[in-house]
Amino acid sequence: MDFGLSLTQEQKLIMTQEMQLSVKILQMSSFELQEHVEKELQENPVLDAKNIDTNNEEKNKVDYKELIKYFEFDNYSHHGYEKNDDEEISPFNFISEKRSLKEYLKEQIRDLDEKGYVKAICLYIIENIDERGYLDIKDEEISEELKISPELTDYCIKAIQSLEPDGIGARDLKECLKIQIYKKALDDEKIYAIIDNYLELLAENKYNLISKELGINVKEAQEYGDIIKSLHPKPSRGFYTGEEVKYITPDAYIKKIDDEYYIIMNDSILPKLSINEIYKEIIKKEEDKDAVEYVKEKLNSALFLIKSIQHRKSTIYRVLEKILELQKDYFDYGEEYLKPMTLREIAENLEMHESTISRAIRDKYIYTSRGTVKIKDLFTTAISSSTNGEDVSVKIIKKAIKDLIDKEDKEKPLSDQVICNLLNKEGMNISRRTVAKYREELGIKSSKGRKRF
């Protein structure tokens, strides 16, 4: 083998940590950015934050002497409250607390006409119900853990399954559905047979096969299917299960003033960041070199964070400015006027890279007169039109497919080919396979799956 030294020259693009952070901040959603800034404020003593508030300090002052009189009430979570005309209303009467599924079940257990040890076992079992409302522990594990008989375990589980909401405490989907059927007093062996053996066929609306298996006509099979589909697969629905709801915060507002649209960036997302003056003085004194180096490092980090946030804001603004220019008809008249628009088109207009535009719109929302809109939803590919030569947005084509299916005769649903032919007559050059693709993306079943008897 020939070993030797050689000198080569090549170009490489190496992203520094600062560049990586800048890219990361650009693609963060408003919620992620809030969390990141809060973390930086805790870790970097150089950073100061001032909350942006439109109200003045006087309005924010609380009159504690006026407020203290309301603390005489014993229960602040009381919902029903009646007052006389001359009586002053306490603000604490309107404080509500989240009622979890487990708390609701425990309240019902306490009202059961059962012995104390049965209630205690039921309370233990309730703690093992998951966020869907299913029992997330095996019967044998309950018996072994509590050292009770399998018969007592089964008795307590059935006691929980008798509670509301219907289907609670089931081990799986089939049992959940059967509990609900039992509570509806629908004592029919065929409906139980469908749940036990033919749920997959039911999901695909294959009533012909179900009717043959059960020896009934197709219409009866469909009626059973309608009953089963009306049941709730997740009994916990509507209850607080510990998962917080994350609200969407728009990064910008698009407002129309005197026939002209304006972009107003949402500055209330983040507090106003600044540099603490005390640490500036430490650098000027230069007494302790180690302290100065530490402060300089934190100062550079803080300045870069502020700069990156400003860069994120200006990039989003520029992208929205170009979108507003291209999609003015959409903001004026609605979705039907949404024009085809791609990342490449915006990138070329702004002389940026496509990846930068992609990061800038990732999980970002804008508030418009038509509600809160995800910026990414405004980007659609185009299909050429045979009538006027203009491109048609995929979003408009999907809406046309959905409208045709909504208006179809359910006994004779439209096939993908028929839909394709109808769209072609409207000037939309689209193939049958593309119709099938868009239909699936809309979550709509094939003509066989939509057929009603």
MARLUM-959462 format. One record per residue (C-alpha): residue number from 0; x, y, z. Coordinates in steps of 0.25 Angstrom, whole numbers, plus 5000, padded with zeros to 4 digits. Each point is the difference from the previous one (the first is absolute). Layout:
<recs>
rec nr = NUM; u = X; v = Y; w = Z
...
</recs>
This chain:
<recs>
rec nr = 0; u = 5000; v = 5000; w = 5000
rec nr = 1; u = 5005; v = 5014; w = 4997
rec nr = 2; u = 4999; v = 5009; w = 5012
rec nr = 3; u = 5004; v = 5015; w = 4999
rec nr = 4; u = 4996; v = 5014; w = 5004
rec nr = 5; u = 4992; v = 5009; w = 4990
rec nr = 6; u = 4995; v = 5014; w = 5001
rec nr = 7; u = 4986; v = 5003; w = 4995
rec nr = 8; u = 4992; v = 5013; w = 5000
rec nr = 9; u = 4985; v = 4999; w = 5001
rec nr = 10; u = 4988; v = 5009; w = 5004
rec nr = 11; u = 4991; v = 4997; w = 5011
rec nr = 12; u = 4988; v = 5007; w = 5006
rec nr = 13; u = 5001; v = 4998; w = 5015
rec nr = 14; u = 4989; v = 5006; w = 5009
rec nr = 15; u = 5004; v = 5006; w = 5013
rec nr = 16; u = 4992; v = 4998; w = 5012
rec nr = 17; u = 4995; v = 5014; w = 4999
rec nr = 18; u = 4995; v = 4997; w = 4985
rec nr = 19; u = 4993; v = 4988; w = 5005
rec nr = 20; u = 4993; v = 5007; w = 5011
rec nr = 21; u = 4996; v = 5011; w = 4990
rec nr = 22; u = 4994; v = 4989; w = 4991
rec nr = 23; u = 4993; v = 4993; w = 5012
rec nr = 24; u = 4994; v = 5013; w = 5005
rec nr = 25; u = 4995; v = 5003; w = 4986
rec nr = 26; u = 4992; v = 4987; w = 4999
rec nr = 27; u = 4994; v = 5000; w = 5014
rec nr = 28; u = 4985; v = 5002; w = 5002
rec nr = 29; u = 4996; v = 5012; w = 5009
rec nr = 30; u = 4998; v = 4990; w = 5011
rec nr = 31; u = 5013; v = 4994; w = 4999
rec nr = 32; u = 5007; v = 5013; w = 4999
rec nr = 33; u = 4993; v = 5004; w = 5013
rec nr = 34; u = 5006; v = 4988; w = 5007
rec nr = 35; u = 5014; v = 5002; w = 4994
rec nr = 36; u = 5000; v = 5015; w = 5005
rec nr = 37; u = 4995; v = 4996; w = 5014
rec nr = 38; u = 5011; v = 4990; w = 5001
rec nr = 39; u = 5011; v = 5010; w = 4996
rec nr = 40; u = 4994; v = 5010; w = 5010
rec nr = 41; u = 5002; v = 4990; w = 5011
rec nr = 42; u = 5014; v = 4996; w = 4995
rec nr = 43; u = 5006; v = 5013; w = 4996
rec nr = 44; u = 5001; v = 5011; w = 5011
rec nr = 45; u = 5004; v = 5011; w = 4989
rec nr = 46; u = 4986; v = 4999; w = 4994
rec nr = 47; u = 4989; v = 5009; w = 5005
rec nr = 48; u = 4985; v = 4999; w = 4996
rec nr = 49; u = 4989; v = 5009; w = 5001
rec nr = 50; u = 4986; v = 4996; w = 4996
rec nr = 51; u = 4993; v = 5008; w = 4989
rec nr = 52; u = 4987; v = 5005; w = 5006
rec nr = 53; u = 4990; v = 5010; w = 4994
rec nr = 54; u = 4994; v = 5003; w = 5014
rec nr = 55; u = 5007; v = 5010; w = 5009
rec nr = 56; u = 5004; v = 4997; w = 5014
rec nr = 57; u = 4989; v = 5007; w = 5006
rec nr = 58; u = 4990; v = 4990; w = 4994
rec nr = 59; u = 5008; v = 4988; w = 5004
rec nr = 60; u = 5000; v = 5004; w = 5015
rec nr = 61; u = 4991; v = 4992; w = 5009
rec nr = 62; u = 4992; v = 5005; w = 5011
rec nr = 63; u = 5003; v = 4989; w = 5011
rec nr = 64; u = 4991; v = 5007; w = 5010
rec nr = 65; u = 4988; v = 4999; w = 4990
rec nr = 66; u = 5004; v = 4986; w = 4997
rec nr = 67; u = 5002; v = 4994; w = 5014
rec nr = 68; u = 4985; v = 5000; w = 5003
rec nr = 69; u = 4997; v = 4989; w = 4990
rec nr = 70; u = 5009; v = 4990; w = 5007
rec nr = 71; u = 4989; v = 4998; w = 5010
rec nr = 72; u = 4994; v = 4990; w = 4991
rec nr = 73; u = 5003; v = 4985; w = 5003
rec nr = 74; u = 4999; v = 4994; w = 4986
rec nr = 75; u = 5005; v = 5008; w = 4988
rec nr = 76; u = 4997; v = 4990; w = 4989
rec nr = 77; u = 4985; v = 5001; w = 5002
rec nr = 78; u = 4993; v = 5001; w = 4987
rec nr = 79; u = 4985; v = 5003; w = 5003
rec nr = 80; u = 4999; v = 5013; w = 5007
rec nr = 81; u = 4988; v = 5009; w = 5002
rec nr = 82; u = 5000; v = 5014; w = 5005
rec nr = 83; u = 4991; v = 5011; w = 5004
rec nr = 84; u = 5000; v = 5013; w = 4992
rec nr = 85; u = 5007; v = 5008; w = 5011
rec nr = 86; u = 5011; v = 4989; w = 5003
rec nr = 87; u = 5013; v = 5002; w = 4994
rec nr = 88; u = 5006; v = 4988; w = 4992
rec nr = 89; u = 5013; v = 4994; w = 5004
rec nr = 90; u = 5010; v = 4997; w = 4989
rec nr = 91; u = 5003; v = 4987; w = 5006
rec nr = 92; u = 4986; v = 4994; w = 4996
rec nr = 93; u = 5005; v = 5000; w = 4986
rec nr = 94; u = 5013; v = 4992; w = 5003
rec nr = 95; u = 4998; v = 4986; w = 4994
rec nr = 96; u = 5009; v = 4988; w = 5002
rec nr = 97; u = 5004; v = 4989; w = 4990
rec nr = 98; u = 4992; v = 4987; w = 5003
rec nr = 99; u = 5008; v = 4988; w = 4996
rec nr = 100; u = 4994; v = 4987; w = 4995
rec nr = 101; u = 5006; v = 4993; w = 5012
rec nr = 102; u = 4994; v = 5010; w = 5010
rec nr = 103; u = 4986; v = 4998; w = 4993
rec nr = 104; u = 5001; v = 4984; w = 5002
rec nr = 105; u = 5005; v = 5001; w = 5014
rec nr = 106; u = 4988; v = 5009; w = 5004
rec nr = 107; u = 4991; v = 4989; w = 4994
rec nr = 108; u = 5007; v = 4989; w = 5007
rec nr = 109; u = 4998; v = 5007; w = 5014
rec nr = 110; u = 4985; v = 5000; w = 4997
rec nr = 111; u = 4999; v = 4985; w = 4997
rec nr = 112; u = 4993; v = 4991; w = 5009
rec nr = 113; u = 5012; v = 4991; w = 5003
rec nr = 114; u = 5009; v = 4996; w = 5011
rec nr = 115; u = 5012; v = 5009; w = 5004
rec nr = 116; u = 5010; v = 4990; w = 4995
rec nr = 117; u = 4993; v = 4999; w = 4986
rec nr = 118; u = 5000; v = 5015; w = 4999
rec nr = 119; u = 5015; v = 5000; w = 5004
rec nr = 120; u = 5003; v = 4989; w = 4989
rec nr = 121; u = 4992; v = 5008; w = 4990
rec nr = 122; u = 5008; v = 5013; w = 5003
rec nr = 123; u = 5013; v = 4993; w = 4998
rec nr = 124; u = 4995; v = 4994; w = 4986
rec nr = 125; u = 4996; v = 5014; w = 4996
rec nr = 126; u = 5014; v = 5005; w = 5002
rec nr = 127; u = 5004; v = 4990; w = 4989
rec nr = 128; u = 4990; v = 5006; w = 4989
rec nr = 129; u = 5008; v = 5007; w = 4989
rec nr = 130; u = 4997; v = 5013; w = 4992
rec nr = 131; u = 4991; v = 4992; w = 4991
rec nr = 132; u = 4991; v = 4995; w = 5011
rec nr = 133; u = 5005; v = 4985; w = 4999
rec nr = 134; u = 5005; v = 4992; w = 5011
rec nr = 135; u = 5015; v = 4999; w = 4998
rec nr = 136; u = 5003; v = 4989; w = 5009
rec nr = 137; u = 4998; v = 4985; w = 5000
rec nr = 138; u = 4990; v = 4993; w = 5009
rec nr = 139; u = 5011; v = 4991; w = 5005
rec nr = 140; u = 5008; v = 5011; w = 5004
rec nr = 141; u = 4989; v = 5007; w = 5008
rec nr = 142; u = 4998; v = 4986; w = 5008
rec nr = 143; u = 5015; v = 4998; w = 5003
rec nr = 144; u = 5002; v = 5015; w = 5004
rec nr = 145; u = 4988; v = 5001; w = 5009
rec nr = 146; u = 5000; v = 4985; w = 5004
rec nr = 147; u = 4986; v = 4998; w = 4997
rec nr = 148; u = 4992; v = 4989; w = 4992
rec nr = 149; u = 4998; v = 5001; w = 4985
rec nr = 150; u = 4985; v = 4999; w = 5003
rec nr = 151; u = 5001; v = 5013; w = 5008
rec nr = 152; u = 5009; v = 5007; w = 4990
rec nr = 153; u = 4990; v = 4997; w = 4989
rec nr = 154; u = 4988; v = 5005; w = 5009
rec nr = 155; u = 5007; v = 5013; w = 5003
rec nr = 156; u = 5004; v = 5002; w = 4985
rec nr = 157; u = 4985; v = 4998; w = 4996
rec nr = 158; u = 4996; v = 5010; w = 5011
rec nr = 159; u = 5009; v = 5010; w = 4993
rec nr = 160; u = 4994; v = 4997; w = 4986
rec nr = 161; u = 4986; v = 5003; w = 5005
rec nr = 162; u = 5004; v = 5014; w = 5003
rec nr = 163; u = 4999; v = 5012; w = 4990
rec nr = 164; u = 5006; v = 5003; w = 4990
rec nr = 165; u = 4995; v = 4987; w = 4993
rec nr = 166; u = 5011; v = 4991; w = 4996
rec nr = 167; u = 5010; v = 5004; w = 5011
rec nr = 168; u = 5009; v = 4990; w = 5005
rec nr = 169; u = 5000; v = 4991; w = 4988
rec nr = 170; u = 5013; v = 4992; w = 4997
rec nr = 171; u = 4999; v = 5002; w = 4985
rec nr = 172; u = 4991; v = 5007; w = 4989
rec nr = 173; u = 4991; v = 4988; w = 4998
rec nr = 174; u = 4997; v = 4999; w = 5015
rec nr = 175; u = 4998; v = 5015; w = 5000
rec nr = 176; u = 4989; v = 4999; w = 4989
rec nr = 177; u = 4993; v = 4988; w = 5006
rec nr = 178; u = 4999; v = 5008; w = 5013
rec nr = 179; u = 4993; v = 5011; w = 4993
rec nr = 180; u = 4991; v = 4991; w = 4993
rec nr = 181; u = 4996; v = 4993; w = 5013
rec nr = 182; u = 4997; v = 5013; w = 5006
rec nr = 183; u = 4991; v = 5004; w = 4988
rec nr = 184; u = 4992; v = 4987; w = 5003
rec nr = 185; u = 5002; v = 4995; w = 4986
rec nr = 186; u = 5000; v = 4985; w = 5003
rec nr = 187; u = 5003; v = 4995; w = 4986
rec nr = 188; u = 5010; v = 4989; w = 4997
rec nr = 189; u = 5003; v = 5005; w = 4986
rec nr = 190; u = 5005; v = 5013; w = 5005
rec nr = 191; u = 5009; v = 4994; w = 5010
rec nr = 192; u = 5005; v = 4990; w = 4988
rec nr = 193; u = 5004; v = 5012; w = 4991
rec nr = 194; u = 5008; v = 5006; w = 5012
rec nr = 195; u = 5007; v = 4987; w = 5003
rec nr = 196; u = 5003; v = 4996; w = 4986
rec nr = 197; u = 4997; v = 5010; w = 4989
rec nr = 198; u = 5005; v = 5014; w = 5005
rec nr = 199; u = 5010; v = 5001; w = 4988
rec nr = 200; u = 4990; v = 4997; w = 4990
rec nr = 201; u = 4991; v = 5010; w = 5007
rec nr = 202; u = 5011; v = 5011; w = 4999
rec nr = 203; u = 5000; v = 4997; w = 4984
rec nr = 204; u = 4985; v = 5000; w = 4999
rec nr = 205; u = 5000; v = 4986; w = 4995
rec nr = 206; u = 4986; v = 4997; w = 5004
rec nr = 207; u = 4998; v = 4990; w = 4989
rec nr = 208; u = 5010; v = 4991; w = 5006
rec nr = 209; u = 4995; v = 5002; w = 5014
rec nr = 210; u = 4985; v = 4997; w = 4996
rec nr = 211; u = 5005; v = 4987; w = 4994
rec nr = 212; u = 5008; v = 4996; w = 5012
rec nr = 213; u = 4988; v = 5003; w = 5009
rec nr = 214; u = 4989; v = 4995; w = 4991
rec nr = 215; u = 4993; v = 5014; w = 5000
rec nr = 216; u = 4997; v = 5009; w = 4989
rec nr = 217; u = 5009; v = 5012; w = 4996
rec nr = 218; u = 4991; v = 5011; w = 5006
rec nr = 219; u = 4999; v = 4993; w = 5013
rec nr = 220; u = 5016; v = 4999; w = 5001
rec nr = 221; u = 5001; v = 5015; w = 4996
rec nr = 222; u = 4990; v = 5003; w = 5012
rec nr = 223; u = 5008; v = 4992; w = 5010
rec nr = 224; u = 5013; v = 5007; w = 4994
rec nr = 225; u = 4993; v = 5014; w = 5002
rec nr = 226; u = 4998; v = 4997; w = 5015
rec nr = 227; u = 5014; v = 4995; w = 5002
rec nr = 228; u = 5006; v = 5012; w = 4993
rec nr = 229; u = 4991; v = 5009; w = 5009
rec nr = 230; u = 5008; v = 4995; w = 5012
rec nr = 231; u = 5012; v = 5007; w = 5007
rec nr = 232; u = 5013; v = 4992; w = 4998
rec nr = 233; u = 5007; v = 5009; w = 5011
rec nr = 234; u = 4991; v = 5001; w = 5012
rec nr = 235; u = 5009; v = 5011; w = 5006
rec nr = 236; u = 4995; v = 5010; w = 4989
rec nr = 237; u = 4996; v = 5013; w = 5006
rec nr = 238; u = 5007; v = 4998; w = 5013
rec nr = 239; u = 5013; v = 5006; w = 5005
rec nr = 240; u = 5011; v = 4989; w = 4999
rec nr = 241; u = 5012; v = 5008; w = 5004
rec nr = 242; u = 5004; v = 5005; w = 4987
rec nr = 243; u = 5000; v = 5015; w = 4998
rec nr = 244; u = 4994; v = 5007; w = 4988
rec nr = 245; u = 5011; v = 5008; w = 4992
rec nr = 246; u = 4994; v = 5012; w = 4994
rec nr = 247; u = 5005; v = 5005; w = 4987
rec nr = 248; u = 5006; v = 5014; w = 5001
rec nr = 249; u = 5001; v = 5007; w = 4986
rec nr = 250; u = 5014; v = 5006; w = 4997
rec nr = 251; u = 4993; v = 5011; w = 4992
rec nr = 252; u = 4987; v = 5007; w = 4997
rec nr = 253; u = 4995; v = 5003; w = 4986
rec nr = 254; u = 4991; v = 5012; w = 5001
rec nr = 255; u = 4993; v = 5008; w = 4989
rec nr = 256; u = 4999; v = 5015; w = 5002
rec nr = 257; u = 4995; v = 5009; w = 4989
rec nr = 258; u = 5000; v = 4989; w = 4989
rec nr = 259; u = 5015; v = 4997; w = 5003
rec nr = 260; u = 5005; v = 4988; w = 5008
rec nr = 261; u = 5011; v = 5002; w = 5011
rec nr = 262; u = 5008; v = 4990; w = 5007
rec nr = 263; u = 5001; v = 5002; w = 5015
rec nr = 264; u = 5010; v = 4991; w = 5007
rec nr = 265; u = 4996; v = 4995; w = 5013
rec nr = 266; u = 5010; v = 5005; w = 5010
rec nr = 267; u = 4992; v = 4996; w = 5012
rec nr = 268; u = 5005; v = 4985; w = 4998
rec nr = 269; u = 5013; v = 5003; w = 5007
rec nr = 270; u = 5005; v = 5010; w = 5011
rec nr = 271; u = 5009; v = 5011; w = 4996
rec nr = 272; u = 5014; v = 4995; w = 5002
rec nr = 273; u = 5011; v = 5010; w = 5004
rec nr = 274; u = 5014; v = 4999; w = 5007
rec nr = 275; u = 5002; v = 5002; w = 5014
rec nr = 276; u = 5008; v = 5013; w = 5003
rec nr = 277; u = 5007; v = 4994; w = 5012
rec nr = 278; u = 5007; v = 4990; w = 4992
rec nr = 279; u = 5005; v = 5011; w = 4990
rec nr = 280; u = 5007; v = 5007; w = 5012
rec nr = 281; u = 5007; v = 4987; w = 5003
rec nr = 282; u = 5006; v = 4999; w = 4987
rec nr = 283; u = 5004; v = 5015; w = 5001
rec nr = 284; u = 5008; v = 4998; w = 5013
rec nr = 285; u = 5007; v = 4988; w = 4996
rec nr = 286; u = 5005; v = 4996; w = 5014
rec nr = 287; u = 4997; v = 4985; w = 5000
rec nr = 288; u = 5004; v = 4994; w = 4986
rec nr = 289; u = 4992; v = 4987; w = 5002
rec nr = 290; u = 4988; v = 5008; w = 5004
rec nr = 291; u = 5002; v = 5009; w = 4987
rec nr = 292; u = 5002; v = 4988; w = 4991
rec nr = 293; u = 4987; v = 4993; w = 5006
rec nr = 294; u = 4992; v = 5013; w = 4998
rec nr = 295; u = 5005; v = 5002; w = 4986
rec nr = 296; u = 4996; v = 4986; w = 4996
rec nr = 297; u = 4986; v = 5002; w = 5006
rec nr = 298; u = 4999; v = 5014; w = 4994
rec nr = 299; u = 5004; v = 4995; w = 4986
rec nr = 300; u = 4989; v = 4989; w = 5002
rec nr = 301; u = 4990; v = 5010; w = 5004
rec nr = 302; u = 5003; v = 5009; w = 4988
rec nr = 303; u = 4999; v = 4989; w = 4990
rec nr = 304; u = 4987; v = 4995; w = 5006
rec nr = 305; u = 4994; v = 5014; w = 4998
rec nr = 306; u = 5006; v = 5001; w = 4986
rec nr = 307; u = 4994; v = 4986; w = 4996
rec nr = 308; u = 4986; v = 5004; w = 5005
rec nr = 309; u = 5001; v = 5013; w = 4992
rec nr = 310; u = 5005; v = 4992; w = 4988
rec nr = 311; u = 4988; v = 4990; w = 5001
rec nr = 312; u = 4990; v = 5011; w = 5001
rec nr = 313; u = 5005; v = 5008; w = 4988
rec nr = 314; u = 5001; v = 4987; w = 4992
rec nr = 315; u = 4986; v = 4996; w = 5003
rec nr = 316; u = 4995; v = 5014; w = 4997
rec nr = 317; u = 5007; v = 5000; w = 4986
rec nr = 318; u = 4994; v = 4986; w = 4997
rec nr = 319; u = 4986; v = 5005; w = 5004
rec nr = 320; u = 5002; v = 5013; w = 4992
rec nr = 321; u = 5002; v = 4991; w = 4987
rec nr = 322; u = 4989; v = 4991; w = 5003
rec nr = 323; u = 4991; v = 5012; w = 5002
rec nr = 324; u = 5004; v = 5005; w = 4987
rec nr = 325; u = 4997; v = 4987; w = 4993
rec nr = 326; u = 4988; v = 4996; w = 5007
rec nr = 327; u = 4992; v = 5013; w = 5001
rec nr = 328; u = 4988; v = 4994; w = 4994
rec nr = 329; u = 5000; v = 4989; w = 5010
rec nr = 330; u = 5000; v = 5010; w = 5012
rec nr = 331; u = 4989; v = 5007; w = 4993
rec nr = 332; u = 4990; v = 4989; w = 4995
rec nr = 333; u = 5004; v = 4987; w = 5007
rec nr = 334; u = 5006; v = 4986; w = 4997
rec nr = 335; u = 4994; v = 4999; w = 4986
rec nr = 336; u = 5010; v = 5011; w = 4996
rec nr = 337; u = 5012; v = 4994; w = 5005
rec nr = 338; u = 5011; v = 5000; w = 4990
rec nr = 339; u = 5010; v = 4989; w = 4998
rec nr = 340; u = 5013; v = 5004; w = 5007
rec nr = 341; u = 5013; v = 4992; w = 5004
rec nr = 342; u = 5011; v = 5002; w = 5009
rec nr = 343; u = 5010; v = 5002; w = 4988
rec nr = 344; u = 4991; v = 5011; w = 4994
rec nr = 345; u = 5001; v = 5008; w = 5014
rec nr = 346; u = 5015; v = 4996; w = 5001
rec nr = 347; u = 5004; v = 5005; w = 4987
rec nr = 348; u = 4992; v = 5013; w = 5002
rec nr = 349; u = 5007; v = 5003; w = 5013
rec nr = 350; u = 5013; v = 4995; w = 4995
rec nr = 351; u = 5000; v = 4990; w = 5012
rec nr = 352; u = 5002; v = 4985; w = 5000
rec nr = 353; u = 4988; v = 4991; w = 5000
rec nr = 354; u = 5004; v = 4993; w = 5013
rec nr = 355; u = 5000; v = 5014; w = 5007
rec nr = 356; u = 4986; v = 5003; w = 4995
rec nr = 357; u = 4996; v = 4986; w = 5005
rec nr = 358; u = 5005; v = 5003; w = 5014
rec nr = 359; u = 4994; v = 5014; w = 5000
rec nr = 360; u = 4986; v = 4994; w = 4998
rec nr = 361; u = 5001; v = 4987; w = 5008
rec nr = 362; u = 4989; v = 5000; w = 5011
rec nr = 363; u = 4997; v = 5015; w = 4998
rec nr = 364; u = 4986; v = 5006; w = 5000
rec nr = 365; u = 4994; v = 5013; w = 4996
rec nr = 366; u = 4987; v = 5006; w = 5004
rec nr = 367; u = 4992; v = 5005; w = 4989
rec nr = 368; u = 4985; v = 5005; w = 4998
rec nr = 369; u = 4997; v = 4986; w = 4997
rec nr = 370; u = 5006; v = 4994; w = 5013
rec nr = 371; u = 5013; v = 4994; w = 5003
rec nr = 372; u = 5008; v = 4994; w = 4989
rec nr = 373; u = 5012; v = 4991; w = 4999
rec nr = 374; u = 5010; v = 5007; w = 4990
rec nr = 375; u = 5004; v = 4987; w = 4994
rec nr = 376; u = 4985; v = 4997; w = 4996
rec nr = 377; u = 5002; v = 5012; w = 4990
rec nr = 378; u = 5010; v = 4993; w = 4992
rec nr = 379; u = 4994; v = 4991; w = 4990
rec nr = 380; u = 5005; v = 4993; w = 4987
rec nr = 381; u = 4993; v = 5003; w = 4987
rec nr = 382; u = 4992; v = 4992; w = 4989
rec nr = 383; u = 4998; v = 5006; w = 4987
rec nr = 384; u = 4986; v = 5004; w = 4995
rec nr = 385; u = 4996; v = 4997; w = 4986
rec nr = 386; u = 4989; v = 5011; w = 4999
rec nr = 387; u = 5008; v = 5013; w = 5003
rec nr = 388; u = 5015; v = 4995; w = 5000
rec nr = 389; u = 5001; v = 5004; w = 5015
rec nr = 390; u = 5005; v = 4991; w = 5011
rec nr = 391; u = 4990; v = 4995; w = 5010
rec nr = 392; u = 5004; v = 4998; w = 5015
rec nr = 393; u = 5000; v = 4986; w = 5005
rec nr = 394; u = 4992; v = 5005; w = 5012
rec nr = 395; u = 4989; v = 5004; w = 4991
rec nr = 396; u = 5000; v = 4987; w = 4993
rec nr = 397; u = 4999; v = 4993; w = 5013
rec nr = 398; u = 4988; v = 5008; w = 5004
rec nr = 399; u = 4993; v = 4997; w = 4986
rec nr = 400; u = 5002; v = 4985; w = 5003
rec nr = 401; u = 4994; v = 5002; w = 5014
rec nr = 402; u = 4988; v = 5008; w = 4995
rec nr = 403; u = 4997; v = 4989; w = 4989
rec nr = 404; u = 5001; v = 4989; w = 5010
rec nr = 405; u = 4991; v = 5008; w = 5010
rec nr = 406; u = 4989; v = 5002; w = 4990
rec nr = 407; u = 5001; v = 4985; w = 4994
rec nr = 408; u = 4989; v = 4990; w = 5001
rec nr = 409; u = 5004; v = 4991; w = 5012
rec nr = 410; u = 4993; v = 4988; w = 4993
rec nr = 411; u = 5009; v = 5002; w = 4988
rec nr = 412; u = 5012; v = 5007; w = 5004
rec nr = 413; u = 5010; v = 5006; w = 4990
rec nr = 414; u = 5012; v = 4992; w = 4996
rec nr = 415; u = 5014; v = 5007; w = 4998
rec nr = 416; u = 4998; v = 4999; w = 4985
rec nr = 417; u = 4987; v = 5007; w = 5000
rec nr = 418; u = 5005; v = 5011; w = 5009
rec nr = 419; u = 5013; v = 5001; w = 4991
rec nr = 420; u = 4991; v = 5002; w = 4988
rec nr = 421; u = 4991; v = 5011; w = 5007
rec nr = 422; u = 5012; v = 5008; w = 5004
rec nr = 423; u = 5006; v = 4999; w = 4986
rec nr = 424; u = 4987; v = 5006; w = 4995
rec nr = 425; u = 5002; v = 5011; w = 5010
rec nr = 426; u = 5014; v = 5003; w = 4993
rec nr = 427; u = 5009; v = 4993; w = 5011
rec nr = 428; u = 5010; v = 4991; w = 4993
rec nr = 429; u = 5000; v = 4988; w = 5010
rec nr = 430; u = 5002; v = 4985; w = 4999
rec nr = 431; u = 4992; v = 4989; w = 5007
rec nr = 432; u = 5012; v = 4997; w = 5009
rec nr = 433; u = 5002; v = 5014; w = 5004
rec nr = 434; u = 4985; v = 5000; w = 5004
rec nr = 435; u = 5002; v = 4988; w = 5009
rec nr = 436; u = 5012; v = 5006; w = 5006
rec nr = 437; u = 4993; v = 5013; w = 5004
rec nr = 438; u = 4988; v = 4992; w = 5005
rec nr = 439; u = 5009; v = 4992; w = 5009
rec nr = 440; u = 5007; v = 5013; w = 5005
rec nr = 441; u = 4986; v = 5005; w = 5003
rec nr = 442; u = 4997; v = 4988; w = 5008
rec nr = 443; u = 4988; v = 4996; w = 4991
rec nr = 444; u = 4998; v = 4985; w = 4997
rec nr = 445; u = 4998; v = 4994; w = 4986
rec nr = 446; u = 4987; v = 4999; w = 4994
rec nr = 447; u = 4998; v = 4986; w = 5005
rec nr = 448; u = 5003; v = 5005; w = 5014
rec nr = 449; u = 4990; v = 5011; w = 4999
rec nr = 450; u = 4988; v = 4992; w = 4994
rec nr = 451; u = 4987; v = 5000; w = 5008
rec nr = 452; u = 4989; v = 4990; w = 4999
</recs>
